[in-house]
């Protein structure tokens, strides 16, 4: 995700767009339509053809297309914002779970504290990768036995949550937790699975295919027909005008397409990696007194295994 300070530097913010893969696709599309428009205008001028289309028709079509694009953009942003709220909830729930465990667990039970802190962090990192291309075990803080066990599981975040719940029950049966503690901890654990399920819902339910394709076809046909409607009124100035209009339409569609899948690695996707690291550090600090960064937790916890 591109990190910037809103309303600080107009031109620097614009320059950040050059790092976006989406903008590169937009530029290629605009250049392609510009090349097509130049050929169309050249042919119309050479053969002295006067198109029957009038620019007023495209004003009406543009209104319809604008309404569709507004709805498309709002729908995509709603998915992005819901994803951000879910990861914000994950931050709150993991901190709350860690605080309750810290208050309930005996101060000298360092092994249980380290185990729970480690796997709360592992759950968040595994969730991050689960929503991308798959969980990478080397990114998690695992023992050799845990690595072998987890490598055989299809749904790794779910299995890690099972480890957490099993450990809480083990500590409870050992007498370190009371009945009230167990009751209070259950909703916090369930909240982790609720966030997991909600994120999967966003990931696995894209915008309906027919709707997405319809907008793409509409924009493509609009761009192809636009030179024939503008040439009569603007001549060869139709080339930059068509490129500018197509830049606006294509840009809105591709930006919506990028943010509708908020858990990936595109420039405008959510910083789930940074959030997972923040959770891991915060939880480790609460339960063990030693903040840890993702990938290095194992060094801190090895002495208590």
C-alpha positions as CSV (number, residue, x, y, z in Angstrom):
1,X,0.0,0.0,0.0
2,X,1.2,3.5,-0.8
3,X,1.7,5.4,2.4
4,X,1.3,9.2,2.2
5,X,0.2,12.2,4.1
6,X,-3.2,13.5,2.9
7,X,-3.3,17.2,1.7
8,X,0.5,17.7,2.2
9,X,2.1,17.8,-1.2
10,X,0.0,17.8,-4.3
11,X,2.6,17.0,-6.9
12,X,4.5,14.5,-4.8
13,X,1.2,12.6,-4.3
14,X,0.7,12.6,-8.1
15,X,4.2,11.3,-8.6
16,X,3.4,8.3,-6.4
17,X,1.0,7.2,-9.0
18,X,3.9,6.2,-11.3
19,X,4.6,3.3,-8.9
20,X,1.1,1.8,-9.5
21,X,0.7,-1.1,-11.8
22,X,-2.8,0.0,-12.4
23,X,-1.7,3.4,-13.8
24,X,0.7,1.6,-16.1
25,X,-2.2,-0.4,-17.5
26,X,-4.2,2.8,-17.9
27,X,-1.4,4.5,-19.8
28,X,-1.1,1.5,-22.2
29,X,-4.9,1.6,-22.8
30,X,-4.9,5.3,-23.4
31,X,-2.0,5.1,-25.8
32,X,-3.8,2.2,-27.7
33,X,-7.0,4.2,-28.0
34,X,-5.0,7.3,-29.1
35,X,-3.3,5.2,-31.8
36,X,-6.7,3.9,-33.0
37,X,-8.2,7.4,-32.9
38,X,-5.4,8.8,-35.0
39,X,-5.9,6.1,-37.6
40,X,-9.7,6.7,-37.6
41,X,-9.3,10.5,-37.9
42,X,-6.7,10.1,-40.6
43,X,-9.0,7.8,-42.6
44,X,-12.0,10.1,-42.2
45,X,-9.9,13.1,-43.3
46,X,-8.3,11.2,-46.2
47,X,-11.5,9.8,-47.7
48,X,-13.5,13.0,-46.8
49,X,-16.1,11.0,-44.9
50,X,-18.5,12.9,-42.6
51,X,-19.6,10.5,-39.8
52,X,-23.3,10.5,-39.0
53,X,-22.7,10.3,-35.3
54,X,-22.9,13.5,-33.3
55,X,-21.0,14.4,-30.2
56,X,-24.3,15.0,-28.4
57,X,-25.1,11.2,-28.5
58,X,-21.9,10.6,-26.5
59,X,-22.9,13.1,-23.9
60,X,-26.0,11.0,-23.2
61,X,-24.1,7.7,-23.2
62,X,-21.4,9.3,-21.0
63,X,-24.1,10.1,-18.3
64,X,-25.2,6.4,-18.4
65,X,-21.6,5.2,-18.2
66,X,-20.8,7.6,-15.4
67,X,-23.7,6.3,-13.3
68,X,-22.5,2.7,-13.8
69,X,-18.9,3.7,-12.9
70,X,-20.0,5.5,-9.8
71,X,-21.9,2.4,-8.6
72,X,-18.9,0.2,-9.6
73,X,-16.4,2.4,-7.7
74,X,-18.6,2.6,-4.6
75,X,-19.1,-1.1,-4.5
76,X,-15.4,-1.7,-4.8
77,X,-14.6,0.8,-2.1
78,X,-17.1,-0.7,0.2
79,X,-15.3,-4.0,-0.1
80,X,-11.9,-2.3,0.6
81,X,-13.3,-0.4,3.6
82,X,-15.0,-3.5,5.0
83,X,-11.7,-5.3,4.8
84,X,-9.9,-2.5,6.7
85,X,-12.6,-2.6,9.4
86,X,-12.2,-6.3,9.8
87,X,-8.4,-6.0,10.2
88,X,-8.9,-3.2,12.6
89,X,-11.3,-5.4,14.6
90,X,-8.6,-8.2,14.5
91,X,-6.1,-5.7,16.1
92,X,-8.6,-4.9,18.9
93,X,-9.6,-8.5,19.5
94,X,-6.1,-9.9,19.7
95,X,-5.0,-7.1,22.1
96,X,-8.1,-7.7,24.2
97,X,-7.4,-11.5,24.2
98,X,-3.7,-10.9,25.2
99,X,-4.7,-8.5,28.0
100,X,-7.2,-11.0,29.4
101,X,-4.7,-13.8,29.2
102,X,-2.0,-11.7,30.8
103,X,-4.3,-10.9,33.8
104,X,-5.5,-14.5,34.1
105,X,-2.3,-16.5,33.7
106,X,0.2,-16.9,36.5
107,X,3.1,-14.6,36.2
108,X,5.6,-17.5,36.4
109,X,3.9,-19.5,33.6
110,X,6.3,-18.2,31.0
111,X,5.9,-21.2,28.7
112,X,2.1,-20.8,28.3
113,X,2.5,-17.0,27.8
114,X,5.1,-17.5,25.1
115,X,3.1,-20.2,23.4
116,X,-0.1,-18.2,23.3
117,X,1.6,-15.0,22.2
118,X,3.5,-16.8,19.5
119,X,0.4,-18.4,18.0
120,X,-1.8,-15.3,18.2
121,X,0.9,-13.7,16.0
122,X,1.1,-16.8,13.8
123,X,-2.7,-16.7,13.3
124,X,-2.5,-13.1,12.0
125,X,0.4,-13.8,9.7
126,X,-1.2,-17.0,8.4
127,X,-4.4,-15.1,7.8
128,X,-2.5,-12.5,5.8
129,X,-1.0,-15.2,3.5
130,X,-4.2,-17.3,3.4
131,X,-5.9,-14.4,1.8
132,X,-3.2,-14.1,-0.8
133,X,-1.4,-17.0,-2.5
134,X,-1.2,-19.4,0.5
135,X,0.5,-19.6,3.8
136,X,4.3,-19.8,3.9
137,X,5.4,-21.8,6.9
138,X,8.8,-20.1,7.0
139,X,7.1,-16.8,7.8
140,X,5.7,-18.3,11.0
141,X,7.3,-18.9,14.4
142,X,6.9,-22.7,14.6
143,X,8.7,-25.6,16.2
144,X,9.7,-28.5,14.0
145,X,6.8,-30.6,15.3
146,X,4.4,-27.8,14.6
147,X,5.8,-27.2,11.1
148,X,5.2,-30.9,10.3
149,X,1.7,-30.8,11.7
150,X,0.7,-27.6,10.0
151,X,2.2,-28.6,6.6
152,X,-0.4,-31.3,6.4
153,X,-3.4,-29.0,6.9
154,X,-5.3,-27.3,4.2
155,X,-6.7,-24.4,6.3
156,X,-3.8,-23.3,8.3
157,X,-5.2,-20.2,10.1
158,X,-8.1,-22.4,11.3
159,X,-5.7,-25.0,12.6
160,X,-3.7,-22.4,14.5
161,X,-6.8,-21.1,16.2
162,X,-7.4,-24.7,17.3
163,X,-4.0,-24.7,18.9
164,X,-4.9,-21.5,20.8
165,X,-8.1,-22.9,22.1
166,X,-6.6,-26.2,23.0
167,X,-3.9,-24.5,25.0
168,X,-6.4,-22.4,26.9
169,X,-8.3,-25.5,27.8
170,X,-5.0,-27.3,28.9
171,X,-4.2,-24.4,31.2
172,X,-7.8,-24.3,32.5
173,X,-7.6,-28.0,33.3
174,X,-4.4,-27.5,35.1
175,X,-6.1,-25.1,37.4
176,X,-4.4,-21.8,36.3
177,X,-7.7,-20.4,34.9
178,X,-11.1,-20.2,36.5
179,X,-14.5,-21.0,35.0
180,X,-15.1,-17.2,34.7
181,X,-11.8,-16.8,32.8
182,X,-12.7,-19.5,30.3
183,X,-16.1,-18.0,29.7
184,X,-14.6,-14.5,29.2
185,X,-11.9,-15.8,26.8
186,X,-14.3,-17.7,24.6
187,X,-15.9,-14.7,22.8
188,X,-12.4,-13.3,22.1
189,X,-11.4,-16.5,20.4
190,X,-14.6,-16.7,18.4
191,X,-14.0,-13.1,17.2
192,X,-10.7,-14.3,15.5
193,X,-12.7,-16.9,13.6
194,X,-15.4,-14.3,12.7
195,X,-12.8,-12.0,11.2
196,X,-11.3,-14.9,9.3
197,X,-14.7,-15.9,7.9
198,X,-15.6,-12.4,6.9
199,X,-12.3,-11.9,5.1
200,X,-12.8,-15.1,3.2
201,X,-16.3,-13.9,2.2
202,X,-14.8,-10.8,0.6
203,X,-12.0,-12.8,-1.0
204,X,-14.2,-15.5,-2.5
205,X,-17.2,-13.4,-3.6
206,X,-16.0,-11.1,-6.4
207,X,-18.2,-8.6,-8.2
208,X,-20.7,-10.6,-10.4
209,X,-18.9,-11.6,-13.6
210,X,-21.7,-10.4,-16.0
211,X,-21.8,-7.0,-14.4
212,X,-18.0,-6.6,-14.5
213,X,-17.8,-7.7,-18.2
214,X,-20.7,-5.4,-19.2
215,X,-18.9,-2.3,-17.9
216,X,-15.7,-3.4,-19.7
217,X,-17.6,-3.9,-23.0
218,X,-19.5,-0.6,-22.6
219,X,-16.2,1.3,-22.0
220,X,-14.5,-0.4,-24.9
221,X,-17.3,0.3,-27.4
222,X,-17.6,3.9,-26.1
223,X,-13.9,4.5,-26.7
224,X,-14.0,2.9,-30.1
225,X,-17.0,5.0,-31.3
226,X,-15.9,8.2,-29.7
227,X,-13.5,9.4,-32.5
228,X,-16.3,9.1,-35.0
229,X,-18.5,11.3,-32.9
230,X,-15.9,14.0,-32.1
231,X,-14.1,14.3,-35.5
232,X,-16.9,16.3,-37.2
233,X,-16.9,18.9,-34.4
234,X,-13.2,18.9,-33.4
235,X,-11.2,17.5,-36.3
236,X,-7.9,16.1,-35.3
237,X,-8.3,17.6,-31.8
238,X,-10.6,14.5,-31.3
239,X,-7.4,12.5,-30.7
240,X,-6.4,14.2,-27.4
241,X,-10.0,14.6,-26.4
242,X,-10.7,10.9,-26.9
243,X,-7.6,9.9,-25.0
244,X,-8.5,12.2,-22.1
245,X,-12.1,10.9,-21.9
246,X,-10.9,7.3,-22.1
247,X,-8.3,8.0,-19.4
248,X,-11.1,9.0,-17.0
249,X,-13.4,6.1,-17.8
250,X,-10.8,3.4,-18.0
251,X,-9.0,4.7,-14.8
252,X,-12.2,4.5,-12.7
253,X,-12.8,1.0,-13.8
254,X,-9.3,-0.3,-13.3
255,X,-9.0,1.4,-9.9
256,X,-12.2,-0.2,-8.8
257,X,-10.9,-3.5,-10.1
258,X,-7.8,-3.1,-8.0
259,X,-9.4,-2.2,-4.7
260,X,-12.2,-4.7,-4.9
261,X,-9.6,-7.4,-3.8
262,X,-8.1,-5.6,-0.8
263,X,-5.9,-8.3,0.6
264,X,-3.4,-8.6,-2.2
265,X,0.0,-6.9,-2.9
266,X,-1.2,-4.1,-5.3
267,X,-0.2,-0.5,-4.4
268,X,-3.6,0.4,-3.1
269,X,-4.4,-2.9,-1.2
270,X,-4.6,-3.0,2.5
271,X,-1.3,-3.1,4.5
272,X,-2.2,-6.5,6.1
273,X,1.5,-7.4,6.4
274,X,2.2,-4.3,8.5
275,X,-0.9,-4.9,10.6
276,X,0.1,-8.5,11.3
277,X,3.5,-7.4,12.4
278,X,2.0,-4.8,14.7
279,X,-0.3,-7.4,16.3
280,X,2.6,-9.8,16.8
281,X,4.7,-7.2,18.5
282,X,1.9,-5.9,20.7
283,X,0.8,-9.3,21.8
284,X,4.3,-10.5,22.6
285,X,4.9,-7.3,24.6
286,X,1.7,-7.8,26.6
287,X,2.3,-11.5,27.4
288,X,6.0,-11.8,27.6
289,X,7.3,-8.3,28.1
290,X,9.5,-8.6,25.0
291,X,8.1,-7.2,21.7
292,X,8.9,-9.3,18.7
293,X,8.8,-8.7,14.9
294,X,7.2,-11.3,12.6
295,X,9.8,-13.8,11.6
296,X,11.9,-13.3,14.7
297,X,9.5,-14.3,17.4
298,X,11.0,-17.8,17.6
299,X,14.3,-16.4,18.8
300,X,12.5,-14.8,21.8
301,X,10.4,-17.9,22.6
302,X,13.0,-20.6,22.0
303,X,14.3,-20.4,25.6
304,X,10.9,-21.4,27.0
305,X,10.1,-24.3,24.7
